[in-house]
Amino acid sequence: VDSTHLQKLIDIVGRENVLTEPSDTASFTTDWRGRFKGCCAAVVRPGSAKEVSEILRYASTHRIPVVPQGGNTGLVGGGIPDATGTAIVIALTRMNRVRKVDVLNDTMIVEAGCVLVNIQAAAREIDRIFPLSLGSEGSCQIGGNIATNAGGLEVVRYGPMRDHVLGLEVVLPNGDILEDILELRKNNTGYDLKQLFIGAEGTLGIITAASVRLYPRPHVTATAFCALASADDALSVLSMVKQRCGSRLSTFEILSKLQVDLVCTHADVQSPLTGSTPWFLLIELTDPDKDAPVEELLLNVLSDAMESGMVADAAIAQSDSQKESFWAIRHRVSEANVATGRVLSHDTSVPVSSCAEFVRQVESALKDQPSMQLSFVGHLGDGNIHAVAIFDRDRVSAKEFEVRASEVSSIVYDITRKLNGSISAEHGVGVSLRDKLPGHKNPVELELMRKIKRLMDPENIMNPAKLVTLN
Ligand SMILES: Cc1cc2nc3c(=O)[nH]c(=O)nc-3n(C[C@H](O)[C@H](O)[C@H](O)COP(=O)(O)OP(=O)(O)OC[C@H]3O[C@@H](n4cnc5c(N)ncnc54)[C@H](O)[C@@H]3O)c2cc1C
C-alpha cells in the first residue's frame, strides 16, 4: 500500500488505528499455533460500520485486498493475510458494543467485535443464555463466529451459530451497507440474504453487527461420564437419551479410551471410571426449571441403558467440582495431544447414524500406520467426531510429518465422502481445505459459489483465495 493509500486509511479511522510497524502487526499476521504466517501492508481498526464502508469503497476502487479478522482463533488460516504483503487486515476489535437487549423478544444486537464470553455474560445478566460455547470463547469474536458458522459443545441442543442469527449488518465489498438486522423470527420476504454471509469466512463482506437469539438460562444440570464397549452402543445410548430427555439434552460428547488415557497422563486429570472399555461418553442434561428432576432422569435412563447392556459403567457428578472434573477431561484434550506428539486432527462430519461405521473404517484403514496413535473425540450428537492422528515426535520428523499427514488425511476424507459426510463440520475451509474442496463438493454447488463470489465481489478484494479460488 503506497503512502496515499495509507493516508486515506488514516483519514478514515485515525492514525492510532492504522498499524504498520511489523512489531505491531505481527500478532495479526500469524495464528496462535504459528501454522499460518503472512504479511500485510497495514492493520486497520475501524470503529463503526460507516468507517468499514469507507475503507471497503476505497479498497474496491484501488483493488486492495482486504482480510477481515476477529479474535484470530480460527483453525484453518482464513483470517491470516497471504505472504505478498499487499493486503490490509481489518480488525473488528473496536466494534465491541452490545447495542440493544430485548428481554421480551429474547434477542440482543451486538457488534461484530464483541468477544464471545462478553456476550454470554451480558445474556446471563438478564437470566438468559447465548448458547455458543467454544474452547476459544475468551478470545473469539461474534463476527468470526458468524463468518465461520461456529459449532462447539451444545450444538446438539441449540444448533450451530447459524441457528442463533436473526439478522446481520454487513458491509459489502463496494462499500454498501446491507442492513438486514431485524429481530424477527418470521420474515418471508424473499431470499434470506444474511445466510450467504454465515460461514462465508469473510469472502463476501464484513459483518459489522448481528441480532442474535437468546434462550432461557438453565438452572439445573446433570452430568454423567459413561464407559461403553462400542461406538454402536454409543449411538444406541444417544438415541435413547434423545427420546427420553428431549430438549434437556445439551451435550453428548464421545472420547476413545486412548484419548481419555492421554488426558489423564498429560493433563493432571483423573477419570471417574476405571476399567478397560474402549469408549467414553460425557452427557449433560439441563433445564431452566430449578425443580426439574434432571439428575433422576439421567440416572433412570443410564440404569436402563446398563441393564440392556449398552453402557458398561457410569458416574453421575454429585457436586460442581465433580462436574468440572468430568468436563476437564474433555476440555484438556488438545493440550494432552500436543504434549504427546505431532498432532493431525480432522473436523469431519457424517450422518449421526453413520458415526460407528466412520470410526470402524478409519480405524481399519489406519491401523498399520507406524509410529502413530489414533484417538477419537468429538460431538457424537452432531455426527462430528474428530479423528486425531498423533505421530511420535522422536520417530517422525517435522518434514516426514507433513507427508504422512497428507496421506492420512486423504484416507480420512475419502471415508468421509463415501459416507456422505463433510470434510469441514465446524472449523471452515480457509486455506487449509480450500484445494480439497473441489474433490468433495458437488461441481454445480462449487460453481454457484464462484458465481456468487464474482457477482458480489467483482474486484476479488474480500479475503481473496480463501474458501474458494476463482479459476
Ligand atoms: C482452543 C480452541 C477451541 C476451538 N473450539 C472450536 C469449537 O469447538 N467449534 C468451532 O466451531 N470452532 C472452534 N475453534 C475455532 C475458532 O475459535 C472459531 O472458528 C471461531 O468462530 C473463530 O472466531 P474468531 O473471532 O477468532 O475469527 P478469526 O479467526 O479472526 O477469523 C475466522 C474467519 O472469519 C473471518 N472473519 C472474522 N471476523 C469477521 C467479520 N466480522 N466479518 C467477516 N468475516 C470475518 C476471517 O476472515 C476468517 O476467515 C476453536 C479454536 C480454538 C483456538
The ligand as an SDF file (V2000), in Angstrom:
LIG
                    3D

 53 58  0  0  0  0  0  0  0  0999 V2000
   -8.9210  -23.6440   21.7350 C   0  0  0  0  0  0  0  0  0  0  0  0
   -9.8480  -23.5210   20.5590 C   0  0  0  0  0  0  0  0  0  0  0  0
  -11.0330  -24.2220   20.5530 C   0  0  0  0  0  0  0  0  0  0  0  0
  -11.9090  -24.1020   19.4820 C   0  0  0  0  0  0  0  0  0  0  0  0
  -13.0770  -24.8020   19.5110 N   0  0  0  0  0  0  0  0  0  0  0  0
  -13.9440  -24.6880   18.4930 C   0  0  0  0  0  0  0  0  0  0  0  0
  -15.1700  -25.4150   18.5090 C   0  0  0  0  0  0  0  0  0  0  0  0
  -15.4690  -26.1700   19.4200 O   0  0  0  0  0  0  0  0  0  0  0  0
  -16.0110  -25.2400   17.4820 N   0  0  0  0  0  0  0  0  0  0  0  0
  -15.7250  -24.3990   16.4320 C   0  0  0  0  0  0  0  0  0  0  0  0
  -16.5520  -24.2600   15.5250 O   0  0  0  0  0  0  0  0  0  0  0  0
  -14.5580  -23.7300   16.3810 N   0  0  0  0  0  0  0  0  0  0  0  0
  -13.6650  -23.8500   17.3750 C   0  0  0  0  0  0  0  0  0  0  0  0
  -12.4790  -23.1690   17.3260 N   0  0  0  0  0  0  0  0  0  0  0  0
  -12.1510  -22.3530   16.1410 C   0  0  0  0  0  0  0  0  0  0  0  0
  -12.4460  -20.8380   16.2670 C   0  0  0  0  0  0  0  0  0  0  0  0
  -12.4530  -20.4090   17.6020 O   0  0  0  0  0  0  0  0  0  0  0  0
  -13.7580  -20.4980   15.5820 C   0  0  0  0  0  0  0  0  0  0  0  0
  -13.6150  -20.7370   14.1940 O   0  0  0  0  0  0  0  0  0  0  0  0
  -14.2220  -19.0550   15.7990 C   0  0  0  0  0  0  0  0  0  0  0  0
  -15.5500  -18.9360   15.3500 O   0  0  0  0  0  0  0  0  0  0  0  0
  -13.3400  -18.0140   15.1000 C   0  0  0  0  0  0  0  0  0  0  0  0
  -13.6620  -16.7310   15.5970 O   0  0  0  0  0  0  0  0  0  0  0  0
  -12.5670  -15.5440   15.5510 P   0  0  0  0  0  0  0  0  0  0  0  0
  -13.2290  -14.3030   16.0010 O   0  0  0  0  0  0  0  0  0  0  0  0
  -11.3460  -15.9270   16.2540 O   0  0  0  0  0  0  0  0  0  0  0  0
  -12.3280  -15.4490   13.9780 O   0  0  0  0  0  0  0  0  0  0  0  0
  -10.9320  -15.3010   13.1770 P   0  0  0  0  0  0  0  0  0  0  0  0
  -10.0450  -16.4460   13.4460 O   0  0  0  0  0  0  0  0  0  0  0  0
  -10.3780  -13.9490   13.3880 O   0  0  0  0  0  0  0  0  0  0  0  0
  -11.4930  -15.3960   11.6790 O   0  0  0  0  0  0  0  0  0  0  0  0
  -12.0900  -16.5830   11.2050 C   0  0  0  0  0  0  0  0  0  0  0  0
  -12.6550  -16.3310    9.7910 C   0  0  0  0  0  0  0  0  0  0  0  0
  -13.7380  -15.4110    9.8710 O   0  0  0  0  0  0  0  0  0  0  0  0
  -13.4680  -14.2220    9.1000 C   0  0  0  0  0  0  0  0  0  0  0  0
  -13.9810  -13.1060    9.8860 N   0  0  0  0  0  0  0  0  0  0  0  0
  -13.6810  -12.7740   11.1720 C   0  0  0  0  0  0  0  0  0  0  0  0
  -14.4170  -11.7240   11.5690 N   0  0  0  0  0  0  0  0  0  0  0  0
  -15.2040  -11.3790   10.5160 C   0  0  0  0  0  0  0  0  0  0  0  0
  -16.1910  -10.3620   10.2960 C   0  0  0  0  0  0  0  0  0  0  0  0
  -16.5190   -9.5080   11.2410 N   0  0  0  0  0  0  0  0  0  0  0  0
  -16.7950  -10.3200    9.0840 N   0  0  0  0  0  0  0  0  0  0  0  0
  -16.4850  -11.1980    8.1110 C   0  0  0  0  0  0  0  0  0  0  0  0
  -15.5620  -12.1560    8.2550 N   0  0  0  0  0  0  0  0  0  0  0  0
  -14.9350  -12.2530    9.4440 C   0  0  0  0  0  0  0  0  0  0  0  0
  -11.9570  -14.2140    8.8990 C   0  0  0  0  0  0  0  0  0  0  0  0
  -11.5830  -13.5290    7.7230 O   0  0  0  0  0  0  0  0  0  0  0  0
  -11.6500  -15.7060    8.8380 C   0  0  0  0  0  0  0  0  0  0  0  0
  -11.8860  -16.1900    7.5370 O   0  0  0  0  0  0  0  0  0  0  0  0
  -11.5680  -23.2810   18.3800 C   0  0  0  0  0  0  0  0  0  0  0  0
  -10.3640  -22.5860   18.3790 C   0  0  0  0  0  0  0  0  0  0  0  0
   -9.5080  -22.6980   19.4500 C   0  0  0  0  0  0  0  0  0  0  0  0
   -8.2380  -21.9180   19.4320 C   0  0  0  0  0  0  0  0  0  0  0  0
  1  2  1  0
  2  3  1  0
  2 52  2  0
  3  4  2  0
  4  5  1  0
  4 50  1  0
  5  6  2  0
  6  7  1  0
  6 13  1  0
  7  8  2  0
  7  9  1  0
  9 10  1  0
 10 11  2  0
 10 12  1  0
 12 13  2  0
 13 14  1  0
 14 15  1  0
 14 50  1  0
 15 16  1  0
 16 17  1  0
 16 18  1  0
 18 19  1  0
 18 20  1  0
 20 21  1  0
 20 22  1  0
 22 23  1  0
 23 24  1  0
 24 25  2  0
 24 26  1  0
 24 27  1  0
 27 28  1  0
 28 29  2  0
 28 30  1  0
 28 31  1  0
 31 32  1  0
 32 33  1  0
 33 34  1  0
 33 48  1  0
 34 35  1  0
 35 36  1  0
 35 46  1  0
 36 37  1  0
 36 45  1  0
 37 38  2  0
 38 39  1  0
 39 40  1  0
 39 45  2  0
 40 41  1  0
 40 42  2  0
 42 43  1  0
 43 44  2  0
 44 45  1  0
 46 47  1  0
 46 48  1  0
 48 49  1  0
 50 51  2  0
 51 52  1  0
 52 53  1  0
M  END
$$$$
